[in-house]
């Protein structure tokens, strides 16, 4: 293995040298107003001397290799690699980078990086209904389907998710639709696991996802999966729109799917459908019978009322939307659920979204792979193949995948192993760089790079009277170039569900006089979601307005990370070394420091220049250990008994 690794490194070095030799003769002196690798003016290379200038903008899709991006930008791959190294990414020229990283490289090199323009089928329709223009495919499966020839695409069954407030009858409705008895098997009547099922109505199939809730629905979207075409929103006629109903609406809208309302429990004595439809209209779901475009179907899952009408409406929407795929094309899809069975090993429920999956195929799922040993339909019957929109249970994967992972069929086991190894290597490199979610301070940069024209916000406030003016004020900030879109506005503390929605929708969370759940805080830190807190409305409006115009300044504060007490001083030719004991926290080399004596600050604005344990230089020393500290400035003024306080400047927003 070591020999192979060295061989690969030598090959990459040779490739880089060849690229550098190819482009080196074309280098020219720095031009006025041109950007260098370091982001300063100077050093732009013209691809063909005086005949052609380097491009001012390039079009990049979801991912691209460093080599290909360098060719598009008419730059040496070495220039791009240097910029990546500045951001802590050690990437060879064959390394694949995502669109966000390409935008950063473009900013450093003075070249705008933009998404490919979506194709417009009819100009007049685009002008009359701008919100229904075809969107650029932003995930792997959508991209694959968009590349298929129109003549090869055939109609596929719609994929439907059932969402709603707890105990409003989601599982009972699905149970009635597929004529099985699932609800009794669930603990307390609440769904415990995700499944996928198919039903046949008038000779046409519909695929249903039985999700544990909108959190699971959005969690799959956060992992890059877009599996749902239609959301059936279950609302109890005797209970109305509840907090989880509003959250489900927000999550469905963020996913950009059609919503059909199933007005359940219509047969109960205290049912009030008119009141519920009023509440739905207030949430922006105007019923068709009131002149809106939301289909509302009265049903009773328990007594089998209105079920056929609901299914017919799903088929009508599917016919209008024309959901299509190529059964003979590249086979890709999404993991719906997976579990480790003690008898059968790793089992995974997959939803085929394009192509046809067959028994014996080799597939890659994220960082695992396997050859399909057996394949079953949702009823547990063995099958040999499955086409688009078909849920299947497979055996044969090496490791347990996650719900929302994308699978892809490959030629053979060797190719599968190679892809997994490359992804594992990329995962290690990506782990060194934090995930870039949307934040207010980088909104303008993303807009300038053509990456976004919408600022998605999730708003939480302490009371309804405050929430309404906040939402209106934020929406009023939209201009001709950037749209402020409120994905969700609610009362109460910021929850983990809010963070999950922000992850999936690239949104910023704004909290007004509210707290943050511990789970939400942890998830936000891990995923890079920005949460901003305000107590004054005008300050919040100022910040968002400044972000839109590119004038938002970052705010920093000093955060103390540790203290060390000076036990003994050693005078040396190059300065004074303080022998210290770390009393709390951690002492880090190159961290900022100040010296306290009897509670008063006597030395400020210095840093830890040298940090040693015995005779060895170390990066940090923790509580309870002794160490030697050399300050960059003021070390001659130290006295025994002084406290060295170490701090870092951390960005608040």
C-alpha positions in Angstrom: 0.0 0.0 0.0 2.8 2.4 0.9 4.5 1.8 -2.5 1.2 2.4 -4.3 0.7 5.7 -2.4 4.2 6.9 -3.3 3.6 6.0 -6.9 0.4 8.0 -6.9 2.1 11.0 -5.4 4.9 10.8 -8.0 2.3 10.6 -10.8 0.5 13.7 -9.4 3.7 15.6 -9.1 4.6 14.8 -12.7 1.2 15.9 -13.9 1.5 19.2 -12.0 5.0 19.8 -13.4 3.8 19.1 -17.0 0.9 21.5 -16.5 3.3 24.1 -15.1 5.7 23.6 -18.1 2.8 24.0 -20.5 1.6 27.3 -19.1 4.9 28.8 -17.8 6.0 30.2 -21.2 2.7 32.1 -21.4 3.3 34.1 -18.2 3.5 37.9 -18.6 4.3 40.7 -16.2 1.6 41.9 -13.8 -0.9 44.2 -15.4 -2.6 47.1 -13.8 -5.8 46.3 -12.0 -5.4 42.6 -12.3 -5.7 40.1 -9.5 -2.9 37.7 -8.3 -3.2 34.4 -6.6 -3.1 36.1 -3.3 -6.1 38.2 -4.1 -4.0 41.4 -4.5 -3.6 43.4 -7.7 -1.3 42.0 -10.4 -0.2 38.8 -12.0 -2.9 37.9 -14.5 -1.8 35.5 -17.2 -3.2 36.0 -20.7 -3.8 32.8 -22.5 -2.8 34.0 -26.0 -0.7 37.1 -25.3 -2.3 40.0 -27.1 -4.8 38.1 -29.2 -7.1 36.9 -26.4 -7.6 38.0 -22.8 -8.4 35.7 -19.8 -12.1 35.3 -19.3 -13.9 37.6 -16.9 -16.5 34.9 -16.0 -16.8 31.2 -16.4 -19.8 28.8 -16.1 -19.4 25.9 -13.6 -21.9 23.3 -12.7 -22.2 21.3 -9.4 -18.6 20.0 -9.5 -15.4 20.4 -11.6 -11.8 19.2 -11.4 -9.0 21.7 -10.7 -7.5 20.9 -14.1 -10.7 21.7 -16.0 -11.4 24.8 -14.0 -7.9 26.1 -14.7 -8.5 25.5 -18.4 -11.8 27.4 -18.2 -10.1 30.3 -16.4 -7.1 30.2 -18.7 -4.8 29.9 -15.7 -2.1 27.5 -14.5 -3.5 24.8 -12.2 -0.6 25.8 -9.9 -2.4 29.1 -9.3 -5.6 27.4 -8.3 -3.8 24.9 -6.1 -2.0 27.7 -4.2 -5.3 29.4 -3.5 -6.7 26.1 -2.2 -3.7 25.7 0.0 -4.4 29.1 1.6 -7.8 27.7 2.6 -6.2 24.6 4.0 -7.2 22.3 1.1 -4.4 20.1 -0.2 -5.7 19.2 -3.7 -4.0 17.7 -6.8 -5.1 18.8 -10.2 -7.4 15.8 -10.6 -9.3 16.7 -7.4 -13.0 17.5 -7.9 -14.2 20.7 -6.2 -17.8 21.8 -5.8 -19.4 25.0 -7.1 -19.0 27.0 -3.9 -15.2 26.3 -3.8 -15.0 27.3 -7.5 -16.6 30.6 -6.6 -14.0 31.2 -3.9 -11.2 30.5 -6.4 -12.9 32.9 -8.9 -13.0 35.7 -6.3 -9.3 35.2 -5.5 -8.4 35.3 -9.2 -10.8 38.0 -10.3 -13.1 35.8 -12.4 -16.8 35.5 -11.8 -18.1 31.9 -11.5 -21.7 31.4 -12.4 -24.3 28.6 -12.6 -25.3 27.3 -16.0 -28.4 29.2 -17.4 -31.6 27.2 -17.2 -33.2 26.5 -20.5 -36.5 28.3 -21.2 -39.1 26.3 -23.2 -41.5 29.2 -24.0 -40.5 32.8 -23.6 -44.1 34.1 -23.2 -44.8 31.6 -20.4 -41.6 32.6 -18.7 -42.7 36.2 -18.8 -46.2 35.6 -17.5 -45.2 33.1 -14.8 -41.6 33.8 -13.8 -41.9 31.7 -10.6 -42.5 28.6 -12.7 -39.4 28.9 -14.9 -37.3 25.7 -15.0 -34.8 25.6 -12.3 -31.1 24.7 -12.7 -30.8 21.1 -11.4 -28.9 21.4 -8.1 -28.5 17.8 -7.1 -26.9 14.8 -8.7 -30.1 12.9 -9.7 -31.8 16.0 -11.2 -28.7 16.7 -13.2 -28.6 13.1 -14.6 -32.3 13.3 -15.6 -31.8 16.7 -17.2 -29.0 15.3 -19.4 -31.3 12.6 -20.9 -32.7 13.0 -24.4 -36.3 14.2 -24.3 -37.3 11.5 -26.7 -36.1 8.8 -24.2 -38.1 10.1 -21.3 -41.3 8.3 -20.4 -44.0 9.0 -17.8 -43.2 7.6 -14.3 -45.3 7.2 -11.2 -45.5 10.3 -8.9 -43.6 10.1 -5.5 -45.8 11.3 -2.7 -44.8 12.1 0.9 -47.5 12.4 3.6 -46.8 15.1 6.2 -48.8 16.8 9.0 -49.3 17.4 12.7 -48.8 14.4 15.1 -52.0 12.3 15.5 -53.8 14.0 12.7 -54.0 10.6 10.9 -51.0 10.4 8.6 -50.3 6.7 9.1 -54.0 5.8 9.2 -54.5 7.5 5.9 -51.6 5.6 4.3 -52.8 2.4 5.9 -56.2 2.9 4.3 -54.6 3.7 0.9 -52.5 0.5 0.8 -55.0 -1.7 2.6 -52.6 -3.0 5.2 -52.5 -2.7 9.0 -49.4 -0.7 9.8 -50.8 1.7 12.4 -51.4 -1.0 15.0 -47.8 -2.1 14.8 -46.4 1.4 15.6 -45.6 2.3 19.2 -48.4 4.6 20.4 -49.7 5.0 16.8 -46.7 7.2 16.0 -44.6 6.1 13.0 -41.2 4.7 14.0 -39.4 4.1 10.7 -39.4 5.3 7.1 -40.8 3.1 4.4 -41.8 3.3 0.7 -44.9 1.7 -0.8 -46.7 1.6 -4.2 -50.4 1.5 -4.9 -52.2 1.0 -8.2 -55.2 3.3 -9.1 -57.1 2.7 -12.3 -54.0 1.0 -13.8 -51.6 3.8 -12.8 -49.1 3.5 -9.9 -48.4 6.0 -7.1 -45.4 5.7 -4.8 -45.9 6.8 -1.2 -43.2 7.6 1.3 -44.2 6.9 4.9 -41.9 9.4 6.7 -41.7 9.9 10.5 -42.3 13.6 10.0 -41.1 16.7 8.1 -37.8 16.6 9.9 -36.9 13.3 8.1 -38.3 14.7 4.9 -35.9 17.7 5.1 -33.0 15.7 6.5 -32.9 13.8 3.1 -33.0 17.1 1.3 -30.1 18.3 3.4 -28.1 15.4 2.1 -28.8 16.3 -1.5 -31.8 14.1 -2.1 -34.9 15.4 -3.8 -37.2 12.4 -4.0 -40.7 13.8 -3.5 -43.0 15.2 -6.2 -46.1 15.8 -4.2 -46.8 16.4 -0.5 -50.1 15.3 0.9 -50.6 17.6 4.0 -52.9 15.9 6.5 -55.0 18.3 8.6 -57.6 17.2 11.1 -61.0 18.9 10.5 -61.6 19.0 14.2 -58.2 20.4 15.2 -57.1 22.7 12.4 -53.7 24.1 11.5 -51.2 23.3 14.3 -47.5 24.3 14.8 -46.2 21.1 13.2 -48.6 21.7 10.3 -47.0 25.2 9.7 -43.6 23.6 9.9 -44.6 20.9 7.4 -45.9 23.6 5.0 -42.6 25.6 5.3 -40.5 22.5 4.6 -42.7 21.4 1.6 -42.5 24.9 0.1 -38.7 25.0 0.6 -38.5 21.8 -1.3 -40.5 23.3 -4.2 -43.1 20.5 -4.4 -46.9 20.6 -5.0 -49.1 20.5 -1.8 -52.4 18.7 -1.7 -54.4 19.0 1.5 -56.2 16.0 2.9 -58.8 17.4 5.3 -59.1 14.3 7.6 -61.6 13.3 10.2 -64.3 15.0 8.2 -67.0 12.7 9.7 -66.4 13.7 13.3 -69.2 15.7 15.0 -67.0 18.6 16.0 -65.4 18.9 12.5 -65.3 22.4 11.2 -63.9 22.4 7.6 -64.6 26.0 6.9 -62.5 27.2 9.9 -59.7 24.9 8.8 -59.8 26.2 5.2 -59.6 29.8 6.6 -56.5 28.8 8.6 -55.0 27.2 5.5 -55.7 30.4 3.5 -53.9 32.4 6.2 -50.8 30.1 5.6 -50.9 30.8 1.9 -52.8 27.6 0.8 -55.9 29.1 -0.8 -58.4 26.3 -1.5 -59.5 25.8 -5.1 -63.2 26.2 -4.2 -62.3 29.7 -2.9 -60.5 30.6 -6.2 -57.1 29.5 -5.1 -54.8 26.8 -6.5 -54.5 24.4 -3.6 -56.5 21.1 -3.9 -58.3 20.4 -0.6 -59.9 16.9 -0.4 -62.3 16.1 2.6 -61.5 12.6 3.8 -62.0 10.2 6.7 -59.1 7.7 6.8 -60.9 5.7 9.5 -64.2 5.3 7.6 -62.8 5.2 4.1 -64.4 8.5 2.9 -62.9 10.5 0.1 -59.8 8.2 -0.4 -60.5 7.5 -4.1 -61.0 11.3 -4.7 -57.6 12.0 -3.0 -55.9 9.4 -5.2 -57.5 10.7 -8.4 -56.4 14.3 -7.5 -52.8 13.0 -7.1 -53.0 11.4 -10.5 -54.4 14.7 -12.0 -51.4 16.7 -10.6 -49.0 14.0 -11.9 -50.6 14.3 -15.4 -50.3 18.1 -15.4 -46.7 18.2 -14.0 -45.6 15.3 -16.3 -43.1 13.5 -14.1 -40.7 11.7 -16.4 -37.5 9.6 -16.4 -35.6 7.3 -18.7 -35.9 3.6 -17.8 -33.0 2.8 -20.2 -30.7 5.6 -18.9 -28.1 5.9 -16.2 -29.4 4.2 -13.1 -29.5 6.5 -10.0 -31.7 6.9 -7.0 -31.9 7.6 -3.3 -31.7 5.6 -0.1 -35.0 5.8 1.8 -34.0 3.8 4.8 -31.4 1.2 5.9 -31.0 -1.2 8.7 -28.7 -4.0 9.9 -30.7 -7.2 10.0 -29.1 -9.9 12.2 -30.1 -12.6 9.7 -29.7 -10.9 6.3 -27.0 -8.3 7.1 -27.3 -4.8 5.6 -30.7 -4.1 4.0 -31.5 -0.9 2.3 -34.7 0.5 0.9 -33.9 2.3 -2.4 -36.1 4.5 -4.6 -35.0 4.2 -8.3 -35.3 7.6 -9.9 -33.8 7.0 -13.3 -32.7 3.9 -15.3 -33.6 0.3 -14.3 -31.9 -1.4 -11.3 -31.3 -5.1 -11.7 -30.3 -8.0 -9.5 -26.6 -8.5 -9.8 -25.8 -4.8 -10.5 -22.9 -3.2 -8.6 -23.9 0.1 -7.0 -22.0 2.9 -5.1 -23.8 4.7 -2.2 -21.8 7.6 -0.8 -18.7 5.9 0.7 -19.9 2.3 0.5 -20.6 -0.1 -2.3 -21.9 -3.6 -3.0 -23.3 -6.1 -5.6 -27.0 -6.6 -5.3 -27.4 -10.2 -4.1 -31.2 -10.1 -3.8 -34.0 -7.6 -4.5 -37.5 -7.4 -3.1 -40.5 -5.2 -3.7 -42.3 -3.3 -0.9 -44.4 -6.4 -0.2 -41.3 -8.6 0.3 -41.7 -10.5 -3.0 -38.4 -11.2 -4.9 -38.0 -9.2 -8.1 -35.3 -9.1 -10.8 -35.5 -5.4 -11.8 -37.1 -2.1 -10.8 -37.7 1.0 -13.0 -38.1 4.7 -12.1 -40.2 5.6 -9.0 -40.1 2.0 -7.8 -39.1 1.3 -4.1 -37.0 -1.8 -3.6 -35.3 -3.5 -0.7 -31.8 -4.8 -1.6 -29.2 -7.0 0.1 -25.4 -6.8 -0.6 -24.1 -3.5 0.5 -20.8 -3.6 2.5 -21.8 -0.9 5.1 -25.0 0.7 6.3 -25.8 3.8 4.2 -27.8 6.8 5.5 -31.3 7.9 4.5 -30.9 10.5 1.7 -27.7 9.1 0.3 -27.6 8.9 -3.5 -26.9 5.6 -5.2 -25.5 5.0 -8.7 -25.0 1.9 -10.7 -21.4 1.3 -11.9 -19.8 -1.1 -14.4 -18.0 -3.5 -12.0 -16.7 -4.0 -8.5 -13.3 -2.5 -9.4 -14.8 0.8 -10.5 -17.0 0.8 -7.3 -13.9 0.4 -5.1 -12.0 3.2 -6.9 -14.9 5.6 -6.6 -15.3 4.8 -2.9 -11.6 5.3 -2.2 -11.7 8.7 -4.0 -14.7 9.8 -2.0 -13.0 8.8 1.3 -9.9 10.8 0.3 -12.1 13.8 -0.6 -14.0 13.4 2.7 -10.7 13.6 4.7 -9.7 16.7 2.8 -13.1 18.3 3.1 -13.1 17.7 6.9 -10.2 20.1 7.2 -12.3 22.9 5.8 -15.6 24.1 7.4 -18.8 23.7 5.5 -19.9 26.9 3.8 -23.5 27.7 4.5 -25.1 30.9 3.7 -24.4 33.8 6.0 -25.3 37.5 5.9 -21.7 38.7 5.5 -21.0 36.6 2.4 -24.5 37.1 0.8 -23.2 40.0 -1.4 -20.2 38.0 -2.6 -22.4 35.1 -3.6 -24.7 37.4 -5.4 -21.8 39.1 -7.2 -20.6 35.7 -8.3 -24.0 34.9 -9.8 -24.4 32.1 -7.2 -27.7 33.3 -5.7 -30.4 35.9 -6.1 -32.4 35.0 -3.0 -31.7 35.4 0.7 -33.6 32.6 2.5 -34.5 33.5 6.1 -36.1 31.6 9.0 -37.5 34.0 11.6 -38.3 33.2 15.3 -39.7 35.8 17.7 -41.0 36.0 21.2 -44.5 37.0 20.4 -46.9 37.3 17.5 -47.2 41.1 17.8 -43.4 41.3 17.2 -43.2 38.6 14.5 -45.6 40.3 12.0 -43.8 43.6 11.7 -40.4 41.8 11.5 -41.5 39.7 8.6 -43.1 42.6 6.8 -39.9 44.8 7.3 -37.7 42.0 6.0 -39.8 41.3 3.0 -39.8 45.0 2.2 -36.0 44.9 1.8 -36.3 42.9 -1.5 -35.1 44.8 -4.5 -34.9 44.2 -8.3 -31.7 42.1 -7.8 -32.1 40.2 -4.5 -35.3 38.7 -3.1 -35.7 38.2 0.7 -37.7 35.0 1.1 -39.1 34.1 4.6 -39.2 30.3 4.6 -40.7 30.1 8.1 -41.8 32.5 10.7 -42.9 31.2 14.1 -43.1 32.0 17.8 -40.7 30.4 20.4 -37.1 29.3 20.7 -35.0 28.3 17.7 -35.3 24.5 17.3 -33.3 21.7 15.7 -36.0 21.5 13.0 -35.3 25.2 12.1 -31.6 24.3 11.7 -32.4 21.3 9.5 -34.5 23.5 7.3 -31.7 26.1 7.1 -29.2 23.3 6.1 -31.4 22.0 3.3 -32.4 25.5 2.0 -29.1 27.4 2.5 -30.9 29.8 4.9 -29.9 32.2 7.7 -31.8 31.9 11.0 -32.8 35.2 12.8 -33.9 35.1 16.4 -35.6 38.1 18.0 -35.6 38.0 21.8 -35.6 34.2 21.8 -33.2 31.4 22.9 -31.7 28.4 21.1 -32.3 24.8 22.0 -29.1 23.0 22.9 -29.6 20.4 20.2 -30.2 23.2 17.7 -27.0 25.0 18.8 -24.9 21.9 18.4 -26.3 21.1 15.0 -25.8 24.7 13.8 -22.2 24.7 14.9 -21.5 21.4 13.2 -23.2 22.3 9.9 -22.2 25.9 9.7 -25.7 27.4 9.8 -25.6 31.0 10.9 -27.9 32.0 13.8 -28.2 35.8 14.4 -29.8 37.2 17.6 -31.4 40.6 17.9 -33.3 42.6 20.5 -33.9 45.7 18.4 -35.8 45.6 15.1 -34.0 48.5 13.4 -30.6 46.9 14.1 -31.8 43.6 12.5 -33.1 45.5 9.4 -29.8 47.5 9.2 -27.8 44.3 9.1 -29.9 42.6 6.5 -29.9 45.7 4.4 -26.2 46.1 4.7 -25.7 42.4 3.7 -27.8 43.0 0.6 -25.7 46.0 -0.4 -22.4 44.4 0.5 -21.7 46.8 3.4 -22.0 44.4 6.3 -18.9 44.6 8.6 -17.9 41.5 10.7 -18.0 41.8 14.5 -15.3 40.1 16.7 -14.9 39.7 20.4 -12.1 38.4 22.7 -12.9 35.0 24.2 -10.7 33.8 27.1 -9.5 30.2 26.6 -7.2 29.6 29.5 -5.0 30.9 32.4 -1.5 30.1 33.5 0.3 31.2 36.7 3.9 32.2 36.6 5.9 30.0 39.1 9.5 30.9 38.1 11.4 33.2 35.7 14.4 32.2 33.6 16.5 35.1 32.2 18.0 34.1 28.9 20.0 36.1 26.2 16.9 36.1 23.9 14.5 37.1 26.6 12.7 35.8 29.7 11.1 32.4 29.8 8.2 32.0 32.4 7.9 28.6 34.0 4.1 28.3 34.4 1.3 26.0 35.6 -1.9 25.9 33.6 -4.7 26.6 36.1 -7.7 26.3 33.7 -8.6 25.9 30.1 -5.8 25.6 27.5 -2.7 27.6 26.5 -2.1 27.7 22.8 1.0 28.8 20.9 0.5 32.1 18.9 -2.7 32.9 20.9 -3.2 36.4 22.1 -2.3 37.1 25.8 -2.4 39.6 28.5 -0.8 39.6 32.0 -2.7 40.2 35.2 -1.2 41.2 38.5 -3.4 41.4 41.6 -6.4 41.5 39.3 -5.0 44.5 37.3 -3.8 44.2 33.7 -0.1 45.1 33.5 0.8 43.8 30.0 -1.6 43.8 27.1 -1.7 43.1 23.3 1.0 40.4 23.3 1.0 36.8 22.2 2.4 33.4 23.1 5.6 33.3 21.0 7.1 30.1 22.3 5.4 27.2 24.2 7.4 24.3 25.6 6.9 21.2 27.6 10.3 20.3 29.0 12.6 20.7 25.9 10.0 20.2 23.3 8.0 22.8 21.4 4.2 22.1 21.6 1.1 23.6 20.1 -1.0 23.6 23.3 -0.9 22.7 27.0 -4.0 21.9 29.0 -5.1 22.3 32.7 -2.9 20.7 35.3 0.3 20.7 33.3 3.4 22.8 33.6 5.1 24.6 30.7 7.5 27.2 29.6 6.1 30.4 28.0 7.9 33.1 26.1 5.8 36.2 25.3 6.4 38.2 22.1 6.4 41.5 24.0 6.7 42.6 27.6 8.3 39.4 28.9 11.0 41.4 30.8 8.2 43.0 33.0 6.9 39.6 34.2 7.0 38.7 37.9 6.5 35.5 39.8 2.8 35.1 40.7 1.5 36.9 37.6 -1.4 35.3 35.7 -1.1 35.0 32.0 -4.6 35.2 30.5 -4.8 33.7 27.0 -7.6 34.6 24.6 -8.7 34.3 21.0 -10.5 36.8 18.7 -13.6 35.0 17.6 -16.1 36.2 15.1 -19.6 36.9 16.6 -21.3 37.7 13.3 
